[in-house]
Amino acid sequence: MNKKPSRFRLHWGNSIALVFVFFGVFIGILVVGTMRQSTDLIEENYYEAEVQYQGRMEEMQRTENLATPPSLRQEDNRLIVFIPGSDVQNGKATFKRLDNMKLDFEADLTSGETVLEGDELVRGNWIVELSWESNNLRYFKKITHYHK
């Protein structure tokens, strides 16, 4: 008796099994990929910041009503922050990096122009939050800045 070796035939039963195997591998790759993604939040205490947001909205509206708005200007590797008014108190600029929380930092601000230079300002997108007091009123401005 001469037997021929049987060939593997792909019929509908095998096709369904292969589809389930490939689907399982695909889902596994998606799960591993999403587990490796960074999930840093912009705010460390997100819920506390949300509760205080109504006061922040009033500060932002007060800032929008100023005759001269605060601004950022980049010259070479320096960043110049302008705060209007002559009696600025408790001025602070908070620099937040969306892709790397370790690069976040704060700087003190004064009336007029404050020049920031140094290696803290890495090239890329930053969210800059300016906050200060003037005449016992608080002001706040959030600016998106791309540092070249």
ZAZATI-972347 format. One record per residue: residue number from 1; z, y, x of N, C-alpha, C in turn. Coordinates in steps of 0.1 Angstrom, whole numbers, m for minus. Each point is the difference from the previous one (the first is absolute). Example, Ala and Ser with C-alpha at 12.3 -4.5 7.8 and 13.67 -1.06 7.14 Angstrom:
BEGIN
PT  seq   n_zz   n_yy   n_xx  ca_zz  ca_yy  ca_xx   c_zz   c_yy   c_xx
PT    1     78    m57    132      0     12     m9      0     12      9
PT    2     m7     11     m4      0     11      9      8     11     m8
! end
This chain:
BEGIN
PT  seq   n_zz   n_yy   n_xx  ca_zz  ca_yy  ca_xx   c_zz   c_yy   c_xx
PT    1      0    m12      8      0     12     m8      0     12      9
PT    2     m9      8     m3     m2     13      7      5     12     m9
PT    3     10      6      4      5     11     m8     m4     13      6
PT    4     m5      9     m7     m3     14      5     13      8     m1
PT    5      2      9     10     12      8     m2     m2     10    m11
PT    6     11      2     m8     m2      9    m12      1     14      5
PT    7     m8      8     m6     m1     15      3      9      7    m10
PT    8      6     11      5      9      8     m8     m9      8    m10
PT    9      2     m1    m12     m7      7    m11      9     10     m6
PT   10     m6     12     m2      8     11     m6     m4      0    m14
PT   11      9     m5     m8     m2      1    m15     11      9     m6
PT   12      0      2    m13      8     10     m6     15     m2      2
PT   13      5    m12      2     14     m2      2      4      5     14
PT   14     m8     m3     10      2      5     14     m1     15      0
PT   15    m10      6     m7     m2     14      0     13      7     m6
PT   16      5     m5    m10     12      6     m6     12      0     10
PT   17      2    m11      7     10     m2      9     m2     10     12
PT   18    m12      2      5     m3      9     10      3     15     m4
PT   19     m4      3    m12      3     14     m5     15      2      0
PT   20      8     m9     m5     15      2      0      5      1     15
PT   21     m5     m7      9      4      1     14     m3     13      6
PT   22    m13      5     m2     m4     13      5      8     11     m7
PT   23      3     m1    m12      8     10     m7     14      1      5
PT   24      6    m12      3     13      0      6      0      6     14
PT   25    m10     m3      8     m1      6     13     m1     16     m1
PT   26     m8      4     m9     m3     14     m2     13      7     m4
PT   27      8     m5    m10     12      6     m4     10      0     11
PT   28      1    m11      8      9      0     12     m3     11     10
PT   29    m13      2      2     m4     11      9      4     13     m5
PT   30     m2      3    m13      4     12     m6     16      2      1
PT   31      7    m10     m3     15      1      1      4      3     14
PT   32     m5     m6     10      4      2     14     m4     14      4
PT   33    m12      5     m5     m5     13      4      9     11     m6
PT   34      4     m2    m13      9     10     m6     14      0      5
PT   35      5    m11      5     13      0      5      1      7     14
PT   36    m11      1      7      0      7     13     m2     15     m1
PT   37     m3      5    m12     m2     14     m2     13      8      0
PT   38      0     12      6     12      8      0      2      6    m14
PT   39     13      1     m5      3      5    m13     10     12      1
PT   40     m2      8     11      9     11      1     m2     10    m11
PT   41     11      5     m5      0     11    m10      0     13      7
PT   42     m5     10     m7      0     14      6     14      5      0
PT   43      8     m3    m10     14      5     m1      9    m12      3
PT   44     10      2      8     10    m11      3      8     m3    m13
PT   45      5     10     m7      7     m1    m12     m8      5    m12
PT   46    m10     m8     m3    m10      3    m10      6      4    m14
PT   47      9     m7     m5      6      2    m13      8     13     m1
PT   48      8      3     11      8     12      1    m10     12      0
PT   49    m11     m1      7     m9     11      1     m7      3    m14
PT   50     m2    m11     m7     m6      1    m13      9      8    m10
PT   51     13     m3      1     10      7     m9      0     15      3
PT   52     m1      4     12      0     14      4    m13      7     m1
PT   53    m10     m7     m6    m14      6      0     m1     12     m9
PT   54      8      1    m11     m2     12     m8      4     13      7
PT   55     10     m1      8      4     12      9    m11      3     10
PT   56     m6    m11      5    m11      2      9    m12      6     m6
PT   57     m3     m3    m13    m11      6     m7      2     15     m2
PT   58     12      4     m2      3     15     m1     m2      7     13
PT   59      4     m7     11     m2      6     13    m15      1      3
PT   60     m8    m10     m4    m14      1      3     m7     11     m8
PT   61      5      2    m13     m6     10     m8      4     14      6
PT   62     12      1      5      4     13      6     m8      3     12
PT   63     m4    m11      8     m8      2     12    m14      4     m4
PT   64     m6     m6    m11    m13      4     m4     m1     14     m5
PT   65     11      6     m4      0     14     m5      2     10     11
PT   66      1     m4     12      2      9     12    m14      8      2
PT   67      1     12      4    m12      8      3     m7     m6     12
PT   68      7     m4     10     m6     m6     12      6    m14      1
PT   69     m9    m10     m1      5    m14      0      3     m5     14
PT   70      8    m10      1      2     m6     14    m13     m8      4
PT   71     m1     m1     13    m13     m7      4      3     m7     14
PT   72    m10     m8      3     m1     m7     13    m13      3      7
PT   73      1      2     13    m12      3      7      1     m8     14
PT   74    m11     m7      3      0     m7     13     m8      7     10
PT   75      5      2     12     m7      6     12      3     m9     11
PT   76    m11     m6      5      1    m10     11      9    m12     m5
PT   77     11     m2      8      9    m11     m4     13      6     m6
PT   78      0     13     m3     11      7     m6     m2      1    m15
PT   79     11      0     m7     m1      2    m15      9     13     m3
PT   80     m6      9     m7      7     13     m3      3     m1    m15
PT   81     13      1     m3      4      0    m14      4     14     m4
PT   82     m5      5    m11      3     14     m4      8     m1    m13
PT   83     12      7      0      9      1    m11      1     15     m4
PT   84     m4      4    m12      1     14     m3     15      4     m3
PT   85      2     13      2     13      5     m3      7      4     13
PT   86     10      8     m1      7      5     12     14     m6      2
PT   87      6     m6    m11     13     m6      1      0    m15     m3
PT   88     m8     m7      7      0    m15     m2     12     m6      6
PT   89      6     m9     m8     12     m7      4     m2    m15     m3
PT   90      6     m8      8     m1    m15     m1    m14     m4     m1
PT   91     m9      6      8    m14     m5      0     m2    m13      7
PT   92     m7     m9     m7     m2    m13      6    m14     m5     m3
PT   93     m7     m6     10    m13     m6     m2      2    m15      2
PT   94     m3     m9    m10      1    m14      2    m14     m6      1
PT   95     m3     m6     11    m13     m6      2      1    m15     m2
PT   96     m9     m5    m10      1    m14     m4    m14     m6      3
PT   97      0    m12      6    m12     m7      3     m1    m12    m10
PT   98    m11     m1     m7     m1    m10    m11     m1    m14      6
PT   99     m7     m1     12     m2    m13      5     10     m5     10
PT  100      9      9      4     11     m5     10     12      9     m2
PT  101     10     m5     m7     12      7     m2      8      4     12
PT  102     m2     m7     11      7      3     13     m5     13      6
PT  103    m11      5     m4     m5     13      6      6     12     m8
PT  104      7     m2    m11      5     11     m8     10      9      8
PT  105      0     13     m2     10      9      7      1     12     m8
PT  106     11      8      4      3     13     m6      0     11     10
PT  107     m3     12     m4      1     12      9      6     12     m8
PT  108      7      8      7      6     12     m7    m10     11      0
PT  109      0      8    m11     m9     11     m2      7     13     m1
PT  110     m6     11      4      5     13     m1    m10      9     m8
PT  111      3     12     m2     m9      9     m7    m12      2      8
PT  112    m11      2     m6    m13      3      7     m6    m13      5
PT  113     m5      0     12     m6    m11      6      9     m8      9
PT  114      0    m13     m1      7    m10      8    m10     m8      7
PT  115      0     m1     13    m10     m8      8      6    m13      4
PT  116     m6    m11     m4      4    m13      3    m10     m6     10
PT  117      5     m5     11     m9     m7     10      8    m12      5
PT  118     m8     m9      5      7    m12      5     m8    m12     m4
PT  119      6    m11      5     m7    m13     m2      3     m6    m14
PT  120      9      6     m8      4     m6    m13    m12      0     m9
PT  121     m9     10      1    m11      2     m9    m12     m9      5
PT  122      1    m12     m4    m11    m10      3    m12      3     m9
PT  123    m12     m2      5    m12      2     m8      0     m9    m12
PT  124     m3      6    m12     m1     m7    m12      5      8    m12
PT  125      2     m7    m11      4      6    m13     15      2      0
PT  126      5     11     m4     14      3     m1      3      7    m14
PT  127     11     m3     m6      5      7    m11     11      9      6
PT  128     m2     14     m2     10      9      5      7      6    m12
PT  129     13     m1      0      8      6    m10      8     12      5
PT  130     m3     12     m5      7     12      5     10      4    m11
PT  131     12      2      5     11      4     m9      8     11      7
PT  132      4     10     m8      8     11      5      7      8    m11
PT  133     10      8      4      7      9    m10     m3     14      4
PT  134     m1      8    m11     m2     15      2      6      7    m12
PT  135      9      9      2      7      7    m11      7     m9     m9
PT  136      6    m10      5      7    m11     m7     m8     m8    m10
PT  137    m13      0      3    m10     m8     m8     m6    m10      9
PT  138     m2    m12     m4     m6    m11      8    m15     m1     m3
PT  139     m8     m2     11    m14     m2     m1     m4    m13      6
PT  140    m11     m5     m5     m5    m13      5    m16      0     m1
PT  141     m6     m6     11    m15     m1      0     m3    m13      7
PT  142     m8     m8     m6     m5    m13      6    m15      2      3
PT  143     m3     m2     13    m14      2      5     m4    m13      7
PT  144    m13     m4     m3     m6    m11      7     m8      6     12
PT  145      3     m5     12     m6      5     12     m6    m11      8
PT  146    m12      2      5     m6     m9     10      1      6     13
PT  147      7     m6      9      2      6     14    m11     m6      9
PT  148     m8      8      6    m11     m4      8      4     m3     14
! end
